[in-house]
Amino acid sequence: YRYRKLAISVAALVAFSLVYTILFGQNPLYIALEGTLLFFLLVMVPEPKTSPNTKKEQIVYGMLVGSLVAIGLFFHFIEAYVIALLIGNLYNHRCFLWKLLPLTKEPKSGTVAI
């Protein structure tokens, strides 16, 4: 796998299966093998420009998106897949900005903080 993003797809599939089983009380195998979910999990979710790079963030991102897809299907959202991907990308963007912005300013050396 060229971009090393398989953890996202696996985490999303596991999270989807668990949440789907809890909410619907049914086996998620039929929906998991359906073309729409497979295309979504293997092509759209691990897209390199919008998905995280570190393994830990990939797993969290995948679990978030997979869970949101199952919840969206449970509540009959029209575009459950797109909404889940949008929220996952907003989460990933927030994590990226959080790393760039310093929370506090450190005083320069030789100065006294008041």
N, C-alpha and C positions, 0 to 999 in steps of 0.2 A: 504494500500500500504506500504510494508515493509520498503523501503528505504526513504520514504517521498520525492520522486522526481516527483510527479504528476504535479507539477507546470511547469516543463520542457516540458512535453508532451502537456499540455494545451496551453502554450505560443507558442510552435512550431506550433501547429495546427492553432491557431488564426493568427499568422504571415503568415503562408503558405497560408491560405485562403484569407487574405487581399491582399498579394502581387500577388497571382495567379489571383484574380479577377481584380486587376488593370492592370496586364500585358496582360492577355488573354481576359479579358472582358467576361468571362464565369463563370458559377457556379462551384466551386471547389468540390462539393459534391461527384461526381463520383470518382475523384482521391483520395479524403480524405477517402472514404470508401473502396478503393482498398486495397488489402492485403499487398502490398509492403510498402505503406506509413504507414499503421497502425503498421506493424511489426517494421518499422524503428523508428516511434515515441514512441512506447510503450516498445521496447526492446533495441534497439541499442543506442538511444540518451540518455536515463536516466541511462545508465550503471554506476554503483556506482564508479568504479575506475577512470573514466575519466570525470565525470560530477561534477559541483560545488556543494558545500554543503549548502551555505546560500541561502535563498529564493530569494533575489534580484539578485544574480548572476545566479541562476537557470532560472529566467525569462528572463534575458538578453541573456543567452546562448541559451535557447529555441527559442527566437525570432530570434536570429542570424541564427541558423541552419534552422529553418522553412523558413525564407526569402531566404536563399541561395539555398534551394531545389527548391523553385518556380522559382528563377532566373535561376538556372541550367536547369530546364525543359524548360524554355522559350528560352534559347539559345542552346538547344539541346545538352547539355554536355552528353557524354556517361555514365559517372558514377556520375550523379548529387548528388545522395544521399551520396556516399562515400566522394566526394569532400566537400560537406557541413559539414559532420561530422568531416572530417580532419581539416577544417578551424575552426570549433567550438572548437575542442579539442586543437588546437594551441592557440586560444584565451583564453581558460580556463587555459592552462599551463602558458601563459604569466601572467595572473592575479595572479596565485599561486606564480610564481617567483617574481613578483612585490612586494608581501607582505613579502617575505623572505629577499629581498635585501634592505638594508637601502639606502636611497637616499643621505643622507649626514651623515658624522660622527660627532657625538656630542663630544665636548671636555670633558675630564675627569674632575671630580670635583677638584677644587683647581688649575687648569691650566688656563692660559689666552689665548684666541683665538686671533691670529694675523690676 
